[in-house]
Amino acid sequence: IKNFKRSVGSIDEIDVTPRASDATAGDKTASAKPVAPSTGTAADASSK
């Protein structure tokens, strides 16, 4: 059982790494939005 818990702990550590990558990707996406405001405008026009 102890070994199993250790394996789970290792998996948790691995899961944390991709989360950090996702956060970075999210920042890039957020940065891309202001860079291309025309996209948001087009979406607003479509909504109207």
C-alpha angles and dihedrals in degrees: 000000000000091000090050091053090050089053090051090050090053090050090051090053090050091049090054092058096059089045089059089050090050090052090052091048089050090054090051090050092049090050091049091055097062090041089059105037089156087074091058090046091053090050091050091049090051090051091052 
